[in-house]
Amino acid sequence: MTGAKESSWKLVVKGLKSKVLAGRKELIAQVLKDVGGDAAPIRQARRALLTMSVDALSGTPRFIDVYGEGEICLISFDDLLDILADPPPTLAEVMGRVTR
């Protein structure tokens, strides 16, 4: 994944995290699903865990469907820290990206 695309999903999640709006949780989930793609069934994920882990380390979240009971998201620790610890982008930063 390219650096710009990798950064864009994190910025979107950070921006949504700071907004007070109905359905925010679902919007964040949708951004992650759009970037990470469909969940792999657990049997397939076992075979592809190394590849999925490398994808997560390179900035693309990956999902594993655990027997239809729920999904697990693989995300790099650095990406998780970026999303949780960094302040959200300012309005000027967001608007600057829109005009590019």
Backbone hydrogen bonds in HBPLUS format (Angstrom, degrees):
<---DONOR---> <-ACCEPTOR-->    atom                        ^
c    i                          cat <-CA-CA->   ^        H-A-AA   ^      H-
h    n   atom  resd res      DA  || num        DHA   H-A  angle D-A-AA Bond
n    s   type  num  typ     dist DA aas  dist angle  dist       angle   num
A0006-GLU N   A0002-THR O   2.89 MM   4  6.01 161.6  1.92 152.8 158.9     1
A0007-SER N   A0003-GLY O   2.94 MM   4  6.06 158.8  1.99 146.6 151.7     2
A0008-SER N   A0004-ALA O   2.98 MM   4  6.11 146.7  2.10 142.1 151.5     3
A0011-LEU N   A0007-SER O   2.99 MM   4  6.23 156.3  2.04 154.4 161.4     4
A0012-VAL N   A0008-SER O   2.96 MM   4  6.18 154.9  2.02 149.5 156.2     5
A0013-VAL N   A0009-TRP O   3.02 MM   4  6.24 162.5  2.06 146.8 151.0     6
A0014-LYS N   A0010-LYS O   2.89 MM   4  6.12 160.6  1.93 148.2 154.1     7
A0015-GLY N   A0011-LEU O   2.86 MM   4  6.01 158.7  1.91 146.1 152.1     8
A0016-LEU N   A0012-VAL O   2.88 MM   4  6.13 161.2  1.92 152.9 157.8     9
A0017-LYS N   A0013-VAL O   2.85 MM   4  5.95 150.8  1.93 146.6 155.2    10
A0018-SER N   A0014-LYS O   3.32 MM   4  6.56 139.5  2.50 141.1 149.2    11
A0019-LYS N   A0016-LEU O   3.14 MM   3  5.22 153.0  2.21 103.3 111.5    12
A0027-LEU N   A0023-GLY O   2.94 MM   4  6.22 154.6  2.00 154.4 162.3    13
A0028-ILE N   A0024-ARG O   2.93 MM   4  6.21 161.2  1.97 157.6 161.6    14
A0029-ALA N   A0025-LYS O   2.97 MM   4  6.20 160.3  2.01 146.1 152.1    15
A0030-GLN N   A0026-GLU O   2.87 MM   4  6.08 150.9  1.96 144.3 152.3    16
A0031-VAL N   A0027-LEU O   3.01 MM   4  6.31 153.6  2.08 147.8 154.2    17
A0032-LEU N   A0028-ILE O   3.07 MM   4  6.38 165.4  2.10 154.2 157.4    18
A0033-LYS N   A0029-ALA O   2.89 MM   4  6.13 156.9  1.95 148.3 155.3    19
A0034-ASP N   A0030-GLN O   2.81 MM   4  5.97 154.4  1.87 148.3 155.3    20
A0035-VAL N   A0031-VAL O   3.08 MM   4  6.32 155.0  2.14 148.9 154.8    21
A0036-GLY N   A0032-LEU O   2.77 MM   4  5.83 166.1  1.79 152.8 157.8    22
A0037-GLY N   A0033-LYS O   2.83 MM   4  5.39 144.0  1.96 138.9 144.8    23
A0040-ALA N   A0063-PHE O   2.96 MM  23  6.24 166.7  1.98 135.3 132.0    24
A0065-ASP N   A0040-ALA O   2.73 MM  25  5.65 162.0  1.77 136.6 143.0    25
A0044-GLN N   A0041-PRO O   3.00 MM   3  5.39 115.9  2.42 108.7 123.8    26
A0045-ALA N   A0041-PRO O   2.85 MM   4  6.10 158.2  1.90 156.2 163.6    27
A0042-ILE N   A0065-ASP O   3.11 MM  23  5.78 122.8  2.45 174.1 158.7    28
A0046-ARG N   A0042-ILE O   2.94 MM   4  6.14 148.4  2.05 146.5 153.3    29
A0047-ARG N   A0044-GLN O   3.12 MM   3  5.33 119.9  2.50  99.1 112.9    30
A0048-ALA N   A0044-GLN O   3.05 MM   4  6.31 140.0  2.21 142.5 154.5    31
A0049-LEU N   A0045-ALA O   2.76 MM   4  5.35 100.5  2.40 149.5 160.2    32
A0052-MET N   A0048-ALA O   2.84 MM   4  6.06 166.5  1.86 163.6 168.2    33
A0053-SER N   A0049-LEU O   2.81 MM   4  5.90 153.5  1.88 147.4 154.7    34
A0054-VAL N   A0050-LEU O   2.93 MM   4  6.19 157.3  1.99 151.2 157.0    35
A0055-ASP N   A0051-THR O   2.93 MM   4  6.19 157.3  1.98 149.1 155.6    36
A0056-ALA N   A0052-MET O   2.95 MM   4  6.21 157.3  2.00 144.6 150.7    37
A0057-LEU N   A0053-SER O   2.91 MM   4  6.19 154.6  1.97 147.8 154.8    38
A0058-SER N   A0054-VAL O   2.96 MM   4  6.20 135.9  2.16 140.9 152.9    39
A0058-SER N   A0055-ASP O   3.06 MM   3  5.07 127.1  2.35  94.1 108.6    40
A0060-THR N   A0055-ASP O   2.99 MM   5  5.40 166.1  2.01 145.2 140.8    41
A0059-GLY N   A0056-ALA O   3.13 MM   3  5.23 162.0  2.16 104.8 109.5    42
A0062-ARG N   A0074-LEU O   3.05 MM  12  5.09 155.3  2.11 138.3 146.0    43
A0074-LEU N   A0062-ARG O   2.68 MM  12  5.09 172.0  1.68 160.2 163.1    44
A0064-ILE N   A0072-ILE O   2.88 MM   8  5.12 149.1  1.98 144.3 153.4    45
A0072-ILE N   A0064-ILE O   2.83 MM   8  5.12 155.6  1.89 144.7 152.7    46
A0066-VAL N   A0070-GLY O   2.90 MM   4  5.70 169.4  1.91 175.5 177.6    47
A0069-GLU N   A0066-VAL O   2.87 MM   3  5.70 163.9  1.89 133.1 135.7    48
A0080-LEU N   A0076-SER O   3.00 MM   4  6.31 161.7  2.04 153.8 159.1    49
A0081-LEU N   A0077-PHE O   2.92 MM   4  6.17 159.8  1.96 150.3 155.7    50
A0082-ASP N   A0078-ASP O   2.87 MM   4  6.10 155.9  1.93 146.4 153.5    51
A0083-ILE N   A0079-ASP O   3.01 MM   4  6.25 159.2  2.05 151.2 155.6    52
A0084-LEU N   A0080-LEU O   2.93 MM   4  6.10 165.6  1.95 153.6 157.9    53
A0085-ALA N   A0081-LEU O   2.73 MM   4  5.37 162.5  1.76 147.2 153.2    54
A0094-VAL N   A0090-THR O   3.07 MM   4  6.42 163.1  2.10 155.2 159.3    55
A0095-MET N   A0091-LEU O   2.86 MM   4  6.04 169.0  1.87 156.5 159.7    56
A0096-GLY N   A0092-ALA O   2.86 MM   4  5.90 145.5  1.98 139.4 149.3    57
A0097-ARG N   A0093-GLU O   3.14 MM   4  6.37 146.2  2.25 143.5 150.8    58
A0098-VAL N   A0094-VAL O   3.20 MM   4  6.50 146.7  2.32 143.8 152.9    59
A0099-THR N   A0095-MET O   3.22 MM   4  6.47 149.3  2.32 146.7 152.8    60
A0100-ARG N   A0097-ARG O   3.39 MM   3  5.41 154.2  2.46  98.4 105.7    61
